[in-house]
Amino acid sequence: MEQKIFTVTENLPLTAAVYRMRLRGDTTDVQCPGRFVNLRIDGLYLRRPLSVCDAEGDCLTLIYKTVGEGTERMSRMAPGTRLDLLTGLGNGYTTEKSGPTPCLVGGGVGVPPLYLLCRRLRAEGKRPTVVLGFGRADEVFYAQEFRALGAEVVVTTADGSCGIRGFVTAALEGRTFSYIYACGPEPMLRAVYEQTACGGQYSFEERMGCGFGACMGCTCRTKYGNKRICRDGPVLEKEEIVW
C-alpha cells in the first residue's frame, strides 16, 4: 500500500448517475486487474474505495456511481483537482487459469474492473465474452469500449429495453466457457456460480472501513477460514467461496 497524489484530467458522466474520472499520477501499483484504490475526500472521515477500470502509462481511469455525499462531491471535481489515493490495495484477478475462451460477467458498477482484465486477456491472445447486466437501457455503459478491445459483448437489461431481457444468467444459458470472471452484487455472483460448471474468480463488493485490513470490518468466511475482502480479496476463487 502506498499513499500517492493524483491529478484529475477528466470527469465526465457516462449515464445520469455514472461518471468516468481520469487521473494522472504513478500507476505502478494498480496495473493488476481487479485491484482498487482508496480515495480521500476532504471533510469526510472514511476514504472511498473504487475499483480500477484501467491503468496505462501515467493515466488511471475510475468509474463510479453517485450514491452518496462522497461520490456526489466527486462528480463536481474539475480537471486540475489533486486527490490523495491509497494504491496497491486488493489482490486482483489472475489470468493463468483463464483458458482460451473465458467469460467476464459484470453487473452495474461491477463492470469497470473487468475492462483492464479484458484488455489483458486480449493481449494474451484469449477470446473473451463479456456479459454486462443493467436495469434498463439508459444505465448501460462501456459496451462499445469492450467491443473495441475485440471481445464479444452481450448486454442484458432487467426490463428488456436493451439486449437480452433478464439478468446476466439469461446470457449464460446453453453456453460453455473455459473460465468465469465476475464482479457485481452478491446475489448476481451466487447466481453465476450456481449456473456455471467451470472454475472462476469472483470479485465481491463489501462495505469497507480502512481498506487495507486493519479494522477487520469486511471479513467474510471461506472454506479456508476468515478472509478480509479488502486485503485477502476482493477476488476469491470459486473453490473457496462459502455462501
C-alpha positions as CSV (number, residue, x, y, z in Angstrom):
1,M,0.0,0.0,0.0
2,E,1.2,3.5,-0.9
3,Q,-0.2,7.0,-0.5
4,K,0.1,9.0,-3.7
5,I,-1.2,12.2,-5.2
6,F,-3.1,12.1,-8.5
7,T,-4.4,15.0,-10.6
8,V,-7.9,14.9,-12.2
9,T,-7.7,15.3,-16.0
10,E,-11.3,14.3,-16.9
11,N,-14.5,13.8,-15.0
12,L,-17.5,13.2,-17.3
13,P,-20.9,11.5,-17.0
14,L,-21.4,8.2,-18.8
15,T,-25.1,7.9,-17.7
16,A,-27.3,10.0,-15.4
17,A,-25.6,8.6,-12.3
18,V,-22.3,7.0,-13.5
19,Y,-19.1,9.0,-14.1
20,R,-15.7,8.3,-15.6
21,M,-12.8,10.1,-13.9
22,R,-9.3,10.0,-15.4
23,L,-6.3,11.0,-13.3
24,R,-2.6,11.4,-13.9
25,G,0.0,10.0,-11.5
26,D,2.1,7.0,-10.6
27,T,0.0,3.9,-11.6
28,T,2.8,1.4,-10.8
29,D,0.6,-0.3,-8.0
30,V,-2.6,-0.5,-10.0
31,Q,-1.6,-2.5,-13.1
32,C,-3.1,-5.8,-11.8
33,P,-6.8,-6.1,-13.0
34,G,-9.3,-6.1,-10.1
35,R,-7.3,-4.0,-7.6
36,F,-8.8,-0.9,-6.1
37,V,-7.8,2.5,-4.7
38,N,-9.0,4.3,-1.6
39,L,-9.7,7.9,-2.3
40,R,-9.7,10.7,0.3
41,I,-12.3,13.4,0.1
42,D,-11.8,16.5,2.3
43,G,-14.2,16.7,5.1
44,L,-15.3,13.1,5.1
45,Y,-13.9,10.6,7.7
46,L,-13.7,7.4,5.6
47,R,-12.0,7.1,2.3
48,R,-14.0,5.8,-0.8
49,P,-12.8,2.5,-2.2
50,L,-13.1,2.5,-6.1
51,S,-12.2,-0.3,-8.5
52,V,-9.6,0.4,-11.1
53,C,-11.1,0.4,-14.5
54,D,-7.9,1.0,-16.5
55,A,-4.3,2.0,-15.9
56,E,-1.9,2.8,-18.8
57,G,1.2,4.9,-18.6
58,D,0.5,7.6,-16.1
59,C,-3.3,7.6,-16.7
60,L,-5.6,6.0,-14.2
61,T,-9.3,5.5,-15.0
62,L,-12.0,5.2,-12.4
63,I,-15.7,4.7,-12.9
64,Y,-18.1,5.5,-10.1
65,K,-21.8,5.9,-9.4
66,T,-23.2,8.8,-7.4
67,V,-24.9,7.2,-4.4
68,G,-24.0,9.4,-1.5
69,E,-22.3,12.6,-0.4
70,G,-18.8,11.4,-1.2
71,T,-19.4,10.4,-4.8
72,E,-21.7,13.4,-5.3
73,R,-18.7,15.6,-4.4
74,M,-16.5,13.6,-6.8
75,S,-18.9,14.3,-9.6
76,R,-18.2,18.1,-9.2
77,M,-14.4,17.8,-9.2
78,A,-12.9,19.7,-12.1
79,P,-9.7,18.9,-14.0
80,G,-6.7,20.0,-12.0
81,T,-8.1,18.8,-8.7
82,R,-5.5,17.0,-6.7
83,L,-6.5,13.8,-4.9
84,D,-4.9,11.7,-2.2
85,L,-5.2,8.0,-3.1
86,L,-4.0,4.8,-1.3
87,T,-2.9,2.4,-4.1
88,G,-1.8,-1.2,-4.2
89,L,-4.9,-2.4,-2.5
90,G,-6.6,-5.8,-3.1
91,N,-5.3,-9.0,-4.7
92,G,-6.9,-8.6,-8.2
93,Y,-7.6,-11.2,-10.9
94,T,-5.0,-13.6,-12.4
95,T,-5.1,-14.9,-15.9
96,E,-3.2,-18.1,-15.7
97,K,-6.3,-20.3,-15.4
98,S,-8.4,-18.4,-17.9
99,G,-8.2,-20.8,-20.8
100,P,-8.8,-19.7,-24.4
101,T,-12.5,-18.6,-24.0
102,P,-13.2,-17.0,-20.7
103,C,-16.4,-15.2,-19.8
104,L,-16.4,-11.9,-17.9
105,V,-19.6,-11.1,-16.1
106,G,-20.3,-7.6,-14.7
107,G,-23.4,-6.2,-13.0
108,G,-23.8,-2.4,-12.8
109,V,-20.8,-0.8,-11.1
110,G,-19.2,-4.3,-11.1
111,V,-18.4,-3.7,-14.8
112,P,-15.4,-1.3,-14.5
113,P,-12.7,-3.7,-13.1
114,L,-13.4,-6.1,-15.9
115,Y,-12.1,-3.7,-18.6
116,L,-8.5,-3.8,-17.6
117,L,-8.9,-7.6,-17.3
118,C,-10.4,-7.9,-20.7
119,R,-7.6,-5.8,-22.2
120,R,-5.0,-8.1,-20.5
121,L,-6.7,-11.3,-21.8
122,R,-6.9,-9.9,-25.3
123,A,-3.1,-9.1,-25.2
124,E,-2.6,-12.8,-24.2
125,G,-4.5,-13.9,-27.3
126,K,-7.6,-15.1,-25.4
127,R,-11.1,-14.7,-26.8
128,P,-13.3,-13.4,-24.0
129,T,-17.0,-13.0,-24.0
130,V,-18.2,-10.1,-21.8
131,V,-21.7,-10.1,-20.3
132,L,-22.9,-6.8,-18.9
133,G,-26.0,-6.6,-16.8
134,F,-28.1,-3.4,-16.1
135,G,-31.6,-2.5,-15.0
136,R,-32.5,-0.6,-18.2
137,A,-31.1,0.9,-21.4
138,D,-30.2,4.3,-20.0
139,E,-28.0,2.6,-17.4
140,V,-25.8,0.8,-20.0
141,F,-22.1,1.9,-20.2
142,Y,-18.8,0.7,-21.6
143,A,-20.3,-1.9,-24.1
144,Q,-18.6,-0.2,-27.0
145,E,-15.3,0.1,-25.2
146,F,-15.3,-3.7,-24.6
147,R,-16.2,-4.3,-28.2
148,A,-13.3,-2.0,-29.3
149,L,-11.0,-4.4,-27.5
150,G,-12.2,-7.2,-29.7
151,A,-14.4,-9.0,-27.2
152,E,-17.8,-10.5,-27.9
153,V,-20.2,-8.3,-25.8
154,V,-23.7,-9.4,-24.6
155,V,-25.9,-6.8,-22.8
156,T,-28.8,-7.8,-20.6
157,T,-31.4,-5.5,-19.0
158,A,-33.9,-6.4,-16.4
159,D,-36.7,-4.6,-18.3
160,G,-35.6,-5.8,-21.8
161,S,-35.1,-2.2,-23.1
162,C,-31.6,-3.2,-24.4
163,G,-30.1,-6.5,-25.3
164,I,-31.4,-9.7,-23.7
165,R,-34.3,-9.3,-21.3
166,G,-33.4,-10.6,-17.8
167,F,-30.4,-10.9,-15.6
168,V,-26.9,-11.8,-16.6
169,T,-27.7,-15.5,-16.2
170,A,-30.0,-15.2,-19.2
171,A,-27.0,-14.6,-21.4
172,L,-25.2,-17.7,-20.0
173,E,-27.9,-20.3,-20.7
174,G,-26.7,-23.0,-23.0
175,R,-23.2,-21.7,-23.3
176,T,-19.9,-23.1,-22.0
177,F,-16.7,-21.2,-21.2
178,S,-13.2,-22.1,-20.2
179,Y,-13.4,-19.9,-17.1
180,I,-15.6,-17.3,-15.4
181,Y,-14.6,-13.8,-14.1
182,A,-17.3,-12.0,-12.3
183,C,-17.9,-8.7,-10.4
184,G,-21.1,-7.4,-9.0
185,P,-23.6,-7.7,-6.2
186,E,-23.6,-10.9,-4.2
187,P,-26.9,-12.2,-5.5
188,M,-25.6,-11.9,-9.0
189,L,-22.3,-13.6,-8.1
190,R,-24.2,-16.5,-6.5
191,A,-26.5,-17.0,-9.5
192,V,-23.5,-17.1,-11.8
193,Y,-21.7,-19.5,-9.5
194,E,-24.7,-21.9,-9.5
195,Q,-25.3,-21.8,-13.2
196,T,-21.7,-22.3,-14.4
197,A,-19.7,-25.5,-14.1
198,C,-16.2,-24.2,-14.8
199,G,-13.7,-22.6,-12.4
200,G,-13.7,-18.9,-11.8
201,Q,-12.7,-15.8,-9.8
202,Y,-15.4,-13.7,-8.2
203,S,-14.8,-10.1,-7.0
204,F,-17.0,-9.2,-4.0
205,E,-18.5,-5.8,-3.2
206,E,-18.3,-5.1,0.5
207,R,-18.5,-2.0,2.7
208,M,-15.0,-1.1,3.9
209,G,-13.7,0.9,6.7
210,C,-9.9,1.2,6.4
211,G,-9.5,-0.6,3.0
212,F,-6.2,-2.3,4.0
213,G,-7.1,-5.0,6.5
214,A,-6.6,-3.2,9.8
215,C,-10.2,-2.7,11.0
216,M,-11.5,-6.3,10.1
217,G,-14.8,-4.7,9.1
218,C,-15.1,-6.6,5.8
219,T,-14.3,-10.1,7.0
220,C,-16.0,-13.0,5.2
221,R,-16.0,-16.7,5.8
222,T,-14.3,-19.1,3.3
223,K,-13.6,-22.8,3.2
224,Y,-10.1,-21.9,4.3
225,G,-11.0,-19.6,7.2
226,N,-11.9,-16.0,7.5
227,K,-10.6,-13.6,4.9
228,R,-10.7,-9.8,4.7
229,I,-12.3,-8.6,1.4
230,C,-10.1,-5.5,1.3
231,R,-6.8,-7.3,1.8
232,D,-7.2,-11.0,1.0
233,G,-9.8,-10.2,-1.7
234,P,-11.8,-8.7,-3.2
235,V,-11.3,-11.6,-5.6
236,L,-12.0,-15.1,-4.3
237,E,-11.6,-18.3,-6.3
238,K,-14.8,-20.3,-6.9
239,E,-13.4,-23.3,-4.9
240,E,-13.1,-21.3,-1.6
241,I,-16.4,-19.4,-1.6
242,V,-18.9,-20.2,1.1
243,W,-22.4,-18.7,0.5
